[in-house]
Amino acid sequence: MHTDFGYFEEKHLGKPYDVKLLKRLYPYTLPYRLLLLCSIVLVVLITLLDLSLPYITKIAIDRYIVPQKESGVNQRPDSAKNKIRYLKANITDPAIQMIVNKYSGRFEIKGAWAQISFDDLSRIEKKDLAILRKDDLTGVTFITGIFLILVMAGFVLNMVQVILMEYTGQMIMHDLRVRLFAHIQSLSVAFFTRNPVGRLVTRVANDIQNMHELFTSVIVFVFKDLFLLAGITLVLLSINLRLALVSFTVIPFVLYASLHFSGQAREAFRILRLKIAEINTRFSETISGIKVIQLFLQEKRNYLGFKQLNHEHYLAGMRQVHVFAVFMPIIELLGAVAIALVIFYGGSEVLAESSGTLQKNTISCKIQWHRRNGYF
C-alpha cells in the first residue's frame, strides 16, 4: 500500500511532480467549476477593458486634441509630404463664421467647413480659439467620461473577480485539507512510525495553504496576462511591423532567463519547505519528549541541533532571495534593452526619412532655380 506516493521533498522529484499531482488536484475544482468559469469570463472582460483604455486615449488625442495630418483644400490628397495638421470648424455656426471672417486670410473654405493650420492657432485670440474648439472640448469631455466609466467598470470587475477566486481557492483548500485529514486517520501505524508529526503537520497546514496561490493566480496569468500580451503584440504589429519585430528580439532571452531561473527557484523552494518541515518536526519532538531531554541533560545538545537546523533554513531562504535578486534585475535590464532598441531603430528610421525628404526638397529647389534661370 502506497501512502506517500513518492512526493516527500526528501525523495527525488521527477516528472510526476509536475503532471500527476495536477491531475490529482483537478477533481477538487469540479464542484466550483461554475465559479471558475465566471472568474475566467471576468478576467477576459478585465483584459479587454485594459486594452481599450490606451485606444480611448489615442482617439482623444488624434481626433480632438492633436488631429492627424492631412492635405489642404488646394492640395492633392496623395501629396503625403505636404500634409499638415488642420483644425476644422463648421461655418454654419454664426459665431464661427464671424471668427472665420475676422481671420479670413488664415482659413481655407470648403463647403460648410473652414480649416486652419495648427501653426496659425497661436495667432488667434484665446476667446476666439475657445469658440473654434468648442466641439473638440465637448469631444474630450465625452471621451474622458467614457474613460472614467471604463476605469470604474474595471475596478468593479477586478473586485468581483478577486472575491470569486479567493472564495474558490479557500473552498478548494478547505476540501483538500479535510480530505487529507481523513486520509491520514486511515493510515497504518507503520506510516506514523516512518514520518514524524512535524512533517505531517507541515503537509496538512503549511503546504496546502501554499497551494492556494495555484488556484488564485494561475488562472489570472493564463487568461489575463497571456491574453493581454497577445493583444499588445497585435497592436504593435499593426502600428509598425519592423519596429515591433525589433522590440521582440529580446523575447528569446526573456524566455531563457525565465526557464533557467524557474528551475533554480523550484529547487530553492523545495529546500525551504524541507527545512520548515524539519523545524516543525524538531520542535514537535522536543515538546513531546521534553521530560526525556531534561532527564538526560540534553538541553544544550538539542539546542545546538535546532540552531544548526534554523541556520540551514536561513541559508535556504537566502538562496531563494538570491535567485530572485538576480532574476528580476535581468528582466528589467532586458526591458530597458528593448526600449533602447526601439529608440535606436525608430530614431534611425525617422532621421533617415527626414534626411531623404530634405534631400528631395533640396533637389527640387535646385531644379526650380535652374528653370527660372533658363538653364533647361
HELIX and SHEET records of a PDB file:
HELIX    1   1 LYS A   15  TYR A   17  5                                   3    
HELIX    2   2 LYS A   20  LEU A   25  1                                   6    
HELIX    3   3 TYR A   26  TYR A   32  5                                   7    
HELIX    4   4 ARG A   33  ILE A   59  1                                  27    
HELIX    5   5 ALA A   60  ILE A   65  3                                   6    
HELIX    6   6 ALA A   80  ASN A   82  5                                   3    
HELIX    7   7 PRO A   94  LYS A  102  1                                   9    
HELIX    8   8 SER A  104  ARG A  106  5                                   3    
HELIX    9   9 PHE A  118  ARG A  123  5                                   6    
HELIX   10  10 LYS A  126  LEU A  132  1                                   7    
HELIX   11  11 LYS A  134  GLN A  185  1                                  52    
HELIX   12  12 VAL A  189  ARG A  194  1                                   6    
HELIX   13  13 VAL A  197  VAL A  201  1                                   5    
HELIX   14  14 THR A  202  ASP A  207  3                                   6    
HELIX   15  15 ILE A  208  ASN A  210  1                                   3    
HELIX   16  16 HIS A  212  VAL A  220  1                                   9    
HELIX   17  17 PHE A  221  ASP A  225  3                                   5    
HELIX   18  18 LEU A  226  ILE A  239  1                                  14    
HELIX   19  19 LEU A  241  SER A  247  1                                   7    
HELIX   20  20 PHE A  248  VAL A  250  5                                   3    
HELIX   21  21 ILE A  251  SER A  288  1                                  38    
HELIX   22  22 ILE A  290  LEU A  295  1                                   6    
HELIX   23  23 GLU A  299  ARG A  372  1                                  74    
SHEET    1   A 4 LYS A  69  GLU A  70  0                                        
SHEET    2   A 4 ILE A  84  ASN A  90 -1                                        
SHEET    3   A 4 TRP A 113  SER A 117 -1                                        
SHEET    4   A 4 PHE A 107  LYS A 110 -1                                        
END                                                                             
